[in-house]
Structure formats: C-alpha cells, structure tokens
Amino acid sequence: MRIDKKQPVFKKNPYASGCNQGKEYILSLGIHGEIPMGSERMEMRKRQMSVQQESVAETTAPAQNEHPGQGNRGSNACCFCWCCCCSCSCLTVRNDDREERNRRASYDLKTEGNADLDESPKPTAEEACSWGQSFDKLMHCPAGRSAFRQFLRTEFSEENMLFWLACEEFTKETNKSLIEEKARVIYEDYISILSPKEVSLDSRVREVINRNMLEPTSHTFDDAQLQIYTLMQRDSYPRFMNSQFYKNLLNTVSEQPQES
C-alpha cells in the first residue's frame, strides 16, 4: 500500500512575475519558521553594539582614575549664583558642602527661635498688663514675644514672628561667610515664593532684597523686617489684646501669688 506524502502547496499570484513568486515563497517559509529572516542579522548587530560600548567604557575609565573627583570640575562661573537656579553639572561639586552648611545655618536659626518660645520666663502680672500699653513693650519682653508667638500660631501666621526673630539674630552676625549662608537660609525660608513660610512683602521690598542678596550684609533684610514688624503691630497686635488667649493669660498671672 502506497502512502502519498503531502507536499506544501503554495498558491501562485497570477498577477505576479516569476521573481515576485520566488520572494513570496521565501517569505512563506520564514513565516513557518524554516528560514528565520533577519534574526541572525539582528543578533550580529547587538553583539557589535555591546562590543562598542565595552570599548568606550574601557577608554574612559582610565581617564577618570587618573584625575579622581575632577570629572565635574568644568566651568564653575555659575557657582557664584546665590539662588542656585542653574542646573549645570558644576553645582554637584560643592553639593555636599552646601547642604551641610545650610543645614547648620538653618539649625542655628531654628534653635534661636525655639529658645525664645520654650525657655522664656513666665510673665508677671505687671509685665502682662504693660503689653497693652504699646506693641514695643510687648516685643521687648521675652515673655511677651513668647505669648504673642503662641497667639500667632493659632492664626497660622507664626512665620511673621519667626522671620522677625531670625532677622534680629542675623543683624548681630559679623562673620562674612556666615552672613552669606544665613542670608540664603532666611531667603529660602521666608522670602522665596516656593516656601510654605513665605511672609507677605510688597514688590518694592522684594526688589531691594534681591539686589542686596548679590552681596549680603547684616542689613540685607532691614526693610523687610520693618515691614513685617509694622504688619504685626497694625494687624495682629490689636486682635491679640482683645483675644480670649490674652485674657486667660492675664487672669492666670494675676491669680499667681507674688514671690517675696
């Protein structure tokens, strides 16, 4: 008994020439996996690319080893930009040092501000009564500043007092390098529009600060400090004196026995 083996039948395109029929035959074989069209060529291309990458890595590695730490030391002209607005590679050279200095400067300012709040003495009845005479007497009393700051916290405007306190400490600084670092911290914390603790300043004062930041001094924020002081005096101070917070504080200190 004879078994006929079936041969694959390929339909011919009556409109195609003999050359085109040969191409269709080869493509049909490739589809069924008999001739993997392009696979070997792609594999060779990948090998060539990997070899090129390895050769480039081998040529660049010795240059970096010969001069370690100098790969990013190109033109550092923009490193003098105080606002750090540029994104060039030279900023990465001093990135760690800048972060460390800013961290220390920010910690010093926060410590000074918290010391006024946490370690201030309790007011006496005479001191608490004197706060109603003028805003200056309130601000010149450590216990008064502490109580007023707690009130501002309830109104979500504590940044005004924090900025004023930071400026008070900033004006006492005499070291030029620390002046530049603390000026940058104050600007980023209270002047920058991106800061959540931004204080309300008019455009004129902001322009003055931006000019002063080119060469910061201990008086860079004098105009801004005066404007915030006036804002607290006219806006927050009357509400503080009429608030239940101040009345409760006054009753508390009045009931305390006088120390002999």
Backbone as CSV, one residue per row, in Angstrom:
resi,resn,N_x,N_y,N_z,CA_x,CA_y,CA_z,C_x,C_y,C_z
1,MET,0.862,-1.199,0.000,0.000,0.000,0.000,0.884,1.230,0.000
2,ARG,0.635,2.175,-0.908,1.486,3.359,-1.053,0.833,4.548,-0.374
3,ILE,1.662,5.192,0.440,1.164,6.394,1.139,1.772,7.614,0.481
4,ASP,0.968,8.453,-0.025,1.468,9.677,-0.664,1.731,10.742,0.404
5,LYS,2.919,11.264,0.350,3.261,12.367,1.261,2.779,13.681,0.686
6,LYS,2.038,14.380,1.485,1.506,15.655,1.016,2.598,16.709,1.035
7,GLN,2.727,17.381,-0.025,3.693,18.461,-0.141,2.975,19.796,0.062
8,PRO,3.695,20.709,0.641,3.042,22.032,0.839,2.696,22.668,-0.469
9,VAL,1.535,23.187,-0.536,1.056,23.829,-1.757,1.072,25.330,-1.550
10,PHE,1.711,25.997,-2.450,1.797,27.449,-2.371,1.028,28.057,-3.535
11,LYS,0.114,28.878,-3.194,-0.717,29.492,-4.219,0.085,30.535,-4.969
12,LYS,-0.046,30.513,-6.199,0.658,31.469,-7.043,-0.241,32.662,-7.326
13,ASN,0.396,33.776,-7.322,-0.317,35.003,-7.671,-0.294,35.156,-9.173
14,PRO,-1.421,35.084,-9.805,-1.419,35.154,-11.273,-0.920,36.473,-11.791
15,TYR,-0.936,37.485,-10.957,-0.533,38.806,-11.405,0.922,39.095,-11.078
16,ALA,1.608,38.188,-10.405,2.996,38.414,-10.015,3.912,37.766,-11.015
17,SER,5.078,38.351,-11.158,6.087,37.816,-12.059,6.797,36.650,-11.381
18,GLY,7.723,36.042,-12.128,8.451,34.922,-11.552,9.310,35.316,-10.397
19,CYS,9.916,36.483,-10.457,10.754,36.973,-9.348,9.931,37.200,-8.097
20,ASN,8.775,37.795,-8.271,7.909,38.049,-7.116,7.407,36.759,-6.512
21,GLN,7.148,35.751,-7.357,6.708,34.469,-6.816,7.790,33.831,-5.958
22,GLY,9.050,34.027,-6.357,10.145,33.492,-5.546,10.236,34.180,-4.202
23,LYS,9.995,35.484,-4.181,10.019,36.217,-2.914,8.912,35.750,-1.997
24,GLU,7.717,35.538,-2.563,6.604,35.076,-1.743,6.900,33.699,-1.166
25,TYR,7.579,32.862,-1.927,7.941,31.536,-1.440,8.887,31.629,-0.264
26,ILE,9.877,32.480,-0.337,10.847,32.636,0.760,10.165,33.216,1.991
27,LEU,9.311,34.226,1.819,8.597,34.824,2.954,7.688,33.807,3.619
28,SER,7.051,32.929,2.812,6.175,31.916,3.405,6.959,30.927,4.236
29,LEU,8.158,30.609,3.790,8.993,29.730,4.595,9.415,30.395,5.889
30,GLY,9.710,31.675,5.821,10.110,32.403,7.031,9.000,32.475,8.038
31,ILE,7.771,32.608,7.571,6.636,32.688,8.492,6.487,31.403,9.270
32,HIS,6.725,30.226,8.588,6.585,28.940,9.254,7.814,28.560,10.056
33,GLY,8.818,29.446,10.146,9.959,29.186,10.997,11.064,28.427,10.347
34,GLU,10.969,28.128,9.064,12.004,27.338,8.436,13.241,28.181,8.117
35,ILE,13.025,29.470,7.739,14.146,30.375,7.480,13.913,31.639,8.312
36,PRO,14.546,31.783,9.453,14.321,32.957,10.334,14.905,34.206,9.699
37,MET,14.105,34.945,8.978,14.575,36.119,8.263,14.986,37.206,9.246
38,GLY,16.225,37.721,9.158,16.680,38.870,9.933,17.120,38.560,11.337
39,SER,16.899,37.381,11.890,17.243,37.091,13.277,18.749,37.066,13.467
40,GLU,19.456,36.416,12.563,20.917,36.369,12.680,21.532,37.746,12.483
41,ARG,20.933,38.509,11.559,21.461,39.851,11.333,21.266,40.743,12.561
42,MET,20.115,40.664,13.220,19.870,41.445,14.432,20.790,41.010,15.558
43,GLU,21.047,39.715,15.671,21.932,39.229,16.712,23.347,39.754,16.511
44,MET,23.804,39.772,15.260,25.143,40.308,14.978,25.208,41.791,15.289
45,ARG,24.116,42.507,14.990,24.090,43.944,15.290,24.181,44.208,16.785
46,LYS,23.495,43.418,17.609,23.535,43.578,19.065,24.932,43.312,19.603
47,ARG,25.583,42.282,19.049,26.944,41.971,19.505,27.902,43.107,19.179
48,GLN,27.745,43.691,17.983,28.610,44.813,17.622,28.414,45.999,18.553
49,MET,27.167,46.310,18.906,26.884,47.430,19.808,27.447,47.184,21.195
50,SER,27.340,45.946,21.698,27.885,45.651,23.028,29.390,45.778,23.042
51,VAL,30.037,45.349,21.945,31.493,45.469,21.864,31.913,46.923,21.840
52,GLN,31.171,47.773,21.097,31.487,49.194,21.056,31.333,49.847,22.420
53,GLN,30.278,49.496,23.153,30.066,50.070,24.483,31.167,49.673,25.442
54,GLU,31.607,48.418,25.367,32.685,47.981,26.260,33.983,48.709,25.943
55,SER,34.243,48.942,24.646,35.474,49.652,24.284,35.445,51.085,24.754
56,VAL,34.271,51.738,24.676,34.164,53.121,25.166,34.355,53.177,26.666
57,ALA,33.776,52.215,27.401,33.926,52.199,28.862,35.375,51.986,29.266
58,GLU,36.093,51.147,28.509,37.498,50.889,28.842,38.378,52.104,28.587
59,THR,38.024,52.917,27.588,38.840,54.105,27.285,38.575,55.246,28.236
60,THR,37.339,55.372,28.747,37.009,56.477,29.654,37.368,56.189,31.089
61,ALA,37.406,54.911,31.499,37.702,54.580,32.896,39.085,55.017,33.321
62,PRO,40.162,54.802,32.537,41.486,55.243,32.987,41.581,56.741,33.165
63,ALA,40.894,57.511,32.312,40.965,58.970,32.449,40.353,59.419,33.758
64,GLN,39.259,58.771,34.189,38.644,59.150,35.457,39.489,58.730,36.637
65,ASN,40.192,57.607,36.516,41.043,57.160,37.608,42.262,58.044,37.770
66,GLU,42.765,58.608,36.665,43.939,59.458,36.760,43.630,60.759,37.463
67,HIS,42.400,61.276,37.296,42.025,62.541,37.918,40.733,62.347,38.688
68,PRO,40.771,61.673,39.816,39.528,61.423,40.557,38.979,62.716,41.130
69,GLY,37.625,62.820,41.075,36.961,63.966,41.686,36.990,65.198,40.823
70,GLN,37.608,65.136,39.590,37.678,66.305,38.753,36.803,66.172,37.519
71,GLY,35.962,65.148,37.482,35.137,64.946,36.313,34.112,66.045,36.130
72,ASN,33.627,66.645,37.221,32.605,67.675,37.135,33.169,69.069,37.326
73,ARG,34.483,69.191,37.384,35.061,70.497,37.609,35.321,71.205,36.275
74,GLY,34.247,71.514,35.592,34.360,72.286,34.372,34.298,73.763,34.709
75,SER,33.595,74.500,33.880,33.430,75.921,34.151,32.531,76.110,35.350
76,ASN,33.010,76.767,36.356,32.229,76.962,37.588,31.821,78.410,37.757
77,ALA,31.640,79.103,36.617,31.268,80.512,36.734,29.909,80.674,37.381
78,CYS,28.969,79.742,37.075,27.628,79.912,37.621,27.540,79.452,39.060
79,CYS,28.627,78.903,39.626,28.588,78.503,41.034,28.465,79.707,41.957
80,PHE,28.735,80.916,41.428,28.596,82.103,42.254,27.154,82.584,42.322
81,CYS,26.264,81.880,41.622,24.860,82.273,41.644,24.270,81.901,43.002
82,TRP,23.875,82.893,43.773,23.436,82.632,45.155,22.126,81.881,45.213
83,CYS,21.270,82.039,44.187,19.949,81.425,44.250,19.966,79.982,43.777
84,CYS,21.115,79.508,43.235,21.249,78.117,42.777,20.175,77.760,41.761
85,CYS,19.882,78.705,40.849,18.815,78.475,39.882,19.296,77.707,38.673
86,CYS,20.613,77.631,38.457,21.105,76.938,37.280,21.216,75.451,37.574
87,SER,21.213,74.670,36.504,21.196,73.212,36.649,22.410,72.570,36.000
88,CYS,23.516,73.276,35.926,24.693,72.714,35.278,25.388,71.735,36.210
89,SER,26.323,70.975,35.639,26.969,69.905,36.396,27.903,70.425,37.455
90,CYS,28.329,71.702,37.353,29.305,72.200,38.320,28.701,72.368,39.704
91,LEU,27.362,72.394,39.793,26.737,72.546,41.098,26.915,71.296,41.949
92,THR,27.179,70.161,41.304,27.344,68.927,42.072,28.690,68.859,42.773
93,VAL,29.629,69.750,42.418,30.957,69.704,43.015,30.885,70.051,44.488
94,ARG,30.128,71.088,44.811,30.039,71.543,46.199,28.685,71.227,46.808
95,ASN,27.984,70.279,46.271,26.630,69.997,46.731,26.611,69.564,48.192
96,ASP,27.503,68.634,48.550,27.513,68.134,49.922,27.901,69.231,50.906
97,ASP,28.914,70.038,50.538,29.340,71.104,51.438,28.233,72.126,51.632
98,ARG,27.565,72.481,50.564,26.498,73.474,50.679,25.358,72.959,51.545
99,GLU,24.972,71.707,51.325,23.884,71.150,52.127,24.250,71.118,53.606
100,GLU,25.493,70.788,53.897,25.917,70.731,55.292,25.919,72.113,55.923
101,ARG,26.427,73.128,55.192,26.435,74.482,55.734,25.026,75.018,55.910
102,ASN,24.166,74.776,54.924,22.785,75.235,55.040,22.061,74.542,56.182
103,ARG,22.391,73.258,56.391,21.759,72.536,57.488,22.165,73.132,58.841
104,ARG,23.459,73.467,58.972,23.912,74.065,60.232,23.306,75.441,60.436
105,ALA,23.272,76.239,59.364,22.719,77.586,59.491,21.237,77.536,59.815
106,SER,20.497,76.644,59.136,19.073,76.508,59.416,18.841,76.015,60.843
107,TYR,19.682,75.087,61.308,19.537,74.581,62.671,19.776,75.695,63.688
108,ASP,20.771,76.555,63.418,21.046,77.653,64.342,19.866,78.599,64.426
109,LEU,19.265,78.928,63.285,18.135,79.846,63.299,16.931,79.229,64.008
110,LYS,16.677,77.947,63.735,15.543,77.303,64.386,15.765,77.183,65.881
111,THR,17.005,76.905,66.282,17.301,76.799,67.713,17.089,78.130,68.417
112,GLU,17.529,79.215,67.784,17.357,80.530,68.393,15.881,80.885,68.540
113,GLY,15.093,80.536,67.491,13.673,80.852,67.563,12.950,80.019,68.604
114,ASN,13.260,78.745,68.694,12.600,77.891,69.681,13.014,78.230,71.099
115,ALA,14.245,78.712,71.267,14.691,79.082,72.609,13.846,80.208,73.159
116,ASP,13.459,81.159,72.287,12.647,82.276,72.744,11.264,81.822,73.165
117,LEU,10.781,80.728,72.555,9.439,80.242,72.872,9.434,79.291,74.055
118,ASP,10.396,78.378,74.089,10.361,77.315,75.093,11.011,77.716,76.415
119,GLU,12.053,78.540,76.368,12.810,78.850,77.563,12.538,80.245,78.116
120,SER,11.550,80.930,77.580,11.253,82.270,78.087,10.599,82.176,79.460
121,PRO,10.871,83.126,80.332,10.278,83.082,81.678,8.790,83.400,81.634
122,LYS,8.103,82.938,82.640,6.680,83.231,82.741,6.496,84.714,83.061
123,PRO,5.532,85.356,82.438,5.354,86.799,82.687,4.736,87.045,84.054
124,THR,5.061,88.156,84.595,4.412,88.603,85.824,3.152,89.373,85.461
125,ALA,2.333,89.633,86.465,1.094,90.377,86.212,1.409,91.785,85.717
126,GLU,2.471,92.386,86.249,2.851,93.731,85.811,3.304,93.730,84.353
127,GLU,4.083,92.738,83.963,4.543,92.657,82.582,3.372,92.431,81.637
128,ALA,2.477,91.512,81.992,1.342,91.217,81.125,0.452,92.440,80.945
129,CYS,0.303,93.241,81.991,-0.503,94.461,81.869,0.199,95.503,80.999
130,SER,1.530,95.549,81.054,2.273,96.542,80.280,2.215,96.274,78.779
131,TRP,1.901,95.069,78.383,1.830,94.762,76.960,0.723,95.550,76.268
132,GLY,-0.287,95.908,77.027,-1.376,96.676,76.434,-1.025,98.126,76.183
133,GLN,0.086,98.601,76.727,0.466,99.999,76.538,1.005,100.267,75.141
134,SER,1.796,99.369,74.636,2.360,99.536,73.293,2.871,98.202,72.783
135,PHE,2.952,98.121,71.469,3.485,96.914,70.841,4.981,96.779,71.096
136,ASP,5.675,97.899,71.226,7.110,97.865,71.501,7.407,97.192,72.836
137,LYS,6.600,97.474,73.843,6.818,96.850,75.153,6.557,95.347,75.080
138,LEU,5.588,94.963,74.275,5.324,93.533,74.108,6.515,92.838,73.453
139,MET,7.060,93.450,72.401,8.133,92.822,71.647,9.471,92.884,72.374
140,HIS,9.658,93.821,73.274,10.914,93.907,74.024,10.925,93.002,75.245
141,CYS,9.796,92.376,75.550,9.702,91.456,76.681,9.783,90.020,76.160
142,PRO,10.752,89.215,76.611,10.846,87.825,76.135,9.566,87.031,76.364
143,ALA,8.949,87.213,77.539,7.696,86.500,77.793,6.587,87.015,76.891
144,GLY,6.624,88.298,76.566,5.624,88.865,75.664,5.773,88.320,74.252
145,ARG,7.011,88.219,73.777,7.225,87.643,72.449,6.762,86.195,72.397
146,SER,7.016,85.462,73.469,6.602,84.062,73.510,5.087,83.927,73.474
147,ALA,4.395,84.747,74.281,2.932,84.683,74.308,2.339,85.136,72.971
148,PHE,2.905,86.179,72.391,2.398,86.679,71.116,2.628,85.661,70.000
149,ARG,3.756,84.984,70.066,4.040,83.955,69.058,3.062,82.796,69.170
150,GLN,2.708,82.397,70.378,1.721,81.333,70.545,0.366,81.758,69.989
151,PHE,0.035,83.031,70.152,-1.223,83.522,69.580,-1.168,83.514,68.054
152,LEU,-0.047,83.943,67.484,0.087,83.931,66.024,-0.020,82.519,65.475
153,ARG,0.434,81.559,66.244,0.329,80.167,65.801,-1.124,79.759,65.647
154,THR,-1.994,80.230,66.515,-3.418,79.913,66.396,-4.044,80.561,65.170
155,GLU,-3.448,81.647,64.688,-3.943,82.329,63.487,-3.180,81.912,62.230
156,PHE,-2.288,80.954,62.359,-1.496,80.452,61.230,-0.656,81.563,60.588
157,SER,-0.128,82.430,61.419,0.757,83.494,60.935,2.032,83.572,61.779
158,GLU,2.448,82.435,62.319,3.644,82.405,63.160,4.896,82.754,62.370
159,GLU,4.871,82.596,61.043,6.058,82.884,60.241,6.489,84.345,60.345
160,ASN,5.553,85.239,60.652,5.926,86.648,60.810,6.870,86.842,62.004
161,MET,6.538,86.211,63.110,7.399,86.306,64.284,8.713,85.561,64.061
162,LEU,8.648,84.408,63.420,9.868,83.650,63.157,10.820,84.442,62.259
163,PHE,10.272,85.103,61.262,11.104,85.912,60.372,11.721,87.085,61.133
164,TRP,10.933,87.726,61.970,11.446,88.863,62.743,12.559,88.422,63.696
165,LEU,12.361,87.280,64.350,13.387,86.766,65.251,14.657,86.382,64.492
166,ALA,14.491,85.766,63.324,15.654,85.393,62.524,16.434,86.628,62.095
167,CYS,15.732,87.684,61.732,16.403,88.930,61.339,17.113,89.571,62.528
168,GLU,16.531,89.492,63.706,17.173,90.049,64.895,18.509,89.361,65.152
169,GLU,18.554,88.059,65.036,19.812,87.345,65.227,20.762,87.571,64.063
170,PHE,20.204,87.725,62.871,21.033,87.909,61.682,21.800,89.230,61.741
171,THR,21.186,90.264,62.261,21.854,91.567,62.324,23.031,91.571,63.300
172,LYS,23.093,90.582,64.186,24.204,90.513,65.144,25.400,89.758,64.588
173,GLU,25.249,89.111,63.425,26.319,88.311,62.845,27.385,89.214,62.228
174,THR,28.646,88.875,62.475,29.768,89.661,61.953,30.649,88.858,60.991
175,ASN,30.567,87.521,61.045,31.368,86.686,60.160,30.779,86.732,58.750
176,LYS,31.605,87.116,57.771,31.112,87.321,56.408,30.598,86.035,55.793
177,SER,31.316,84.939,55.978,30.871,83.673,55.391,29.560,83.204,56.012
178,LEU,29.403,83.385,57.316,28.145,83.007,57.963,27.012,83.938,57.558
179,ILE,27.332,85.189,57.293,26.305,86.127,56.832,25.716,85.654,55.506
180,GLU,26.578,85.221,54.600,26.102,84.746,53.301,25.252,83.489,53.448
181,GLU,25.681,82.572,54.303,24.930,81.330,54.481,23.585,81.583,55.157
182,LYS,23.578,82.392,56.215,22.321,82.658,56.917,21.376,83.506,56.077
183,ALA,21.934,84.396,55.276,21.088,85.189,54.377,20.377,84.283,53.384
184,ARG,21.079,83.295,52.870,20.467,82.354,51.928,19.370,81.540,52.617
185,VAL,19.627,81.128,53.856,18.625,80.340,54.586,17.376,81.172,54.849
186,ILE,17.556,82.425,55.281,16.406,83.292,55.546,15.615,83.528,54.267
187,TYR,16.336,83.743,53.176,15.653,83.985,51.903,14.828,82.763,51.497
188,GLU,15.411,81.601,51.586,14.706,80.389,51.161,13.550,80.052,52.088
189,ASP,13.660,80.401,53.384,12.622,80.042,54.351,11.459,81.029,54.377
190,TYR,11.730,82.332,54.164,10.697,83.341,54.397,10.449,84.286,53.227
191,ILE,11.357,84.362,52.256,11.191,85.304,51.151,10.771,84.587,49.871
192,SER,11.292,83.413,49.636,11.003,82.676,48.412,9.511,82.364,48.297
193,ILE,8.993,82.535,47.073,7.565,82.268,46.851,7.272,80.772,46.906
194,LEU,8.292,79.941,46.888,8.105,78.498,46.969,8.066,77.987,48.404
195,SER,8.360,78.847,49.357,8.416,78.416,50.753,7.019,78.430,51.372
196,PRO,6.669,77.414,52.156,5.376,77.434,52.854,5.329,78.471,53.974
197,LYS,6.496,79.013,54.365,6.557,80.028,55.424,6.820,81.424,54.855
198,GLU,6.456,81.638,53.607,6.689,82.938,52.977,5.918,84.037,53.697
199,VAL,6.582,85.148,53.987,5.943,86.298,54.616,5.426,87.239,53.537
200,SER,4.485,88.082,53.910,3.847,88.986,52.962,4.659,90.272,52.842
201,LEU,5.269,90.472,51.686,6.077,91.658,51.416,5.632,92.265,50.095
202,ASP,5.739,93.596,49.978,5.379,94.236,48.718,6.518,94.097,47.716
203,SER,6.237,94.455,46.481,7.202,94.266,45.395,8.445,95.129,45.570
204,ARG,8.288,96.314,46.139,9.447,97.194,46.326,10.461,96.575,47.271
205,VAL,9.989,96.047,48.389,10.886,95.437,49.368,11.542,94.188,48.780
206,ARG,10.802,93.430,48.004,11.378,92.236,47.390,12.484,92.597,46.406
207,GLU,12.305,93.668,45.663,13.354,94.093,44.740,14.604,94.515,45.500
208,VAL,14.421,95.185,46.621,15.563,95.590,47.445,16.312,94.365,47.956
209,ILE,15.576,93.375,48.416,16.210,92.151,48.926,16.970,91.445,47.814
210,ASN,16.368,91.340,46.638,17.037,90.664,45.528,18.340,91.364,45.146
211,ARG,18.366,92.670,45.212,19.612,93.395,44.937,20.624,93.169,46.046
212,ASN,20.155,93.189,47.281,21.068,93.011,48.410,21.653,91.603,48.471
213,MET,20.927,90.624,47.935,21.408,89.252,48.001,22.610,89.002,47.102
214,LEU,22.903,89.925,46.189,24.105,89.786,45.375,25.352,89.876,46.241
215,GLU,25.305,90.737,47.251,26.387,90.856,48.234,25.747,91.030,49.608
216,PRO,25.342,89.943,50.243,24.597,90.053,51.504,25.420,90.692,52.621
217,THR,24.739,91.485,53.423,25.316,92.053,54.638,24.343,91.797,55.780
218,SER,24.727,92.226,56.967,23.855,92.027,58.129,22.604,92.906,58.072
219,HIS,22.537,93.824,57.106,21.371,94.710,56.967,20.568,94.396,55.707
220,THR,20.752,93.218,55.159,20.070,92.856,53.918,18.561,92.851,54.078
221,PHE,18.058,92.444,55.224,16.619,92.298,55.432,16.023,93.395,56.316
222,ASP,16.684,94.519,56.443,16.194,95.571,57.336,14.822,96.081,56.905
223,ASP,14.652,96.370,55.609,13.364,96.883,55.132,12.259,95.849,55.308
224,ALA,12.578,94.594,55.017,11.572,93.537,55.167,11.207,93.325,56.630
225,GLN,12.194,93.375,57.507,11.910,93.194,58.932,11.012,94.315,59.453
226,LEU,11.278,95.543,59.014,10.453,96.667,59.444,9.026,96.537,58.926
227,GLN,8.879,96.074,57.701,7.531,95.931,57.149,6.742,94.848,57.881
228,ILE,7.371,93.738,58.215,6.675,92.684,58.954,6.360,93.144,60.381
229,TYR,7.277,93.887,60.976,7.023,94.423,62.318,5.791,95.332,62.290
230,THR,5.706,96.199,61.293,4.552,97.098,61.168,3.277,96.321,60.908
231,LEU,3.381,95.253,60.103,2.208,94.425,59.826,1.677,93.773,61.092
232,MET,2.557,93.233,61.905,2.115,92.618,63.156,1.531,93.664,64.104
233,GLN,2.129,94.849,64.112,1.642,95.909,65.008,0.236,96.372,64.630
234,ARG,-0.023,96.514,63.360,-1.313,97.043,62.919,-2.380,95.966,62.791
235,ASP,-1.993,94.752,62.500,-2.973,93.716,62.198,-3.153,92.721,63.342
236,SER,-2.073,92.098,63.774,-2.176,91.003,64.749,-2.227,91.499,66.190
237,TYR,-1.511,92.570,66.483,-1.429,93.035,67.874,-2.792,93.437,68.443
238,PRO,-3.645,94.207,67.730,-4.967,94.520,68.297,-5.814,93.281,68.557
239,ARG,-5.748,92.306,67.684,-6.521,91.087,67.916,-5.978,90.319,69.107
240,PHE,-4.679,90.363,69.291,-4.093,89.674,70.439,-4.584,90.284,71.749
241,MET,-4.620,91.587,71.815,-5.038,92.250,73.050,-6.525,92.014,73.347
242,ASN,-7.322,91.800,72.304,-8.754,91.561,72.509,-9.115,90.078,72.500
243,SER,-8.133,89.229,72.416,-8.399,87.792,72.313,-8.637,87.164,73.680
244,GLN,-9.306,86.033,73.642,-9.511,85.261,74.862,-8.195,84.677,75.344
245,PHE,-7.259,84.462,74.436,-5.941,83.951,74.799,-5.237,84.906,75.771
246,TYR,-5.243,86.190,75.451,-4.571,87.164,76.335,-5.343,87.332,77.643
247,LYS,-6.667,87.300,77.579,-7.459,87.458,78.803,-7.216,86.294,79.765
248,ASN,-7.134,85.085,79.225,-6.862,83.929,80.080,-5.459,84.015,80.677
249,LEU,-4.501,84.462,79.875,-3.142,84.614,80.387,-3.078,85.663,81.477
250,LEU,-3.784,86.756,81.281,-3.800,87.822,82.286,-4.437,87.347,83.582
251,ASN,-5.511,86.591,83.492,-6.151,86.061,84.699,-5.242,85.056,85.414
252,THR,-4.506,84.267,84.645,-3.631,83.261,85.229,-2.514,83.915,86.035
253,VAL,-1.854,84.901,85.444,-0.726,85.548,86.125,-1.217,86.423,87.277
254,SER,-2.437,86.906,87.202,-2.984,87.748,88.293,-3.306,86.908,89.519
255,GLU,-3.688,85.655,89.301,-4.020,84.767,90.404,-2.797,84.150,91.064
256,GLN,-1.655,84.210,90.415,-0.444,83.626,90.988,0.022,84.459,92.181
257,PRO,0.438,83.802,93.275,0.945,84.548,94.438,2.263,85.207,94.102
258,GLN,2.453,86.419,94.594,3.675,87.162,94.366,4.812,86.554,95.215
259,GLU,5.977,86.347,94.557,7.112,85.797,95.265,7.791,86.895,96.076
260,SER,8.168,86.549,97.296,8.798,87.532,98.169,10.291,87.622,97.884
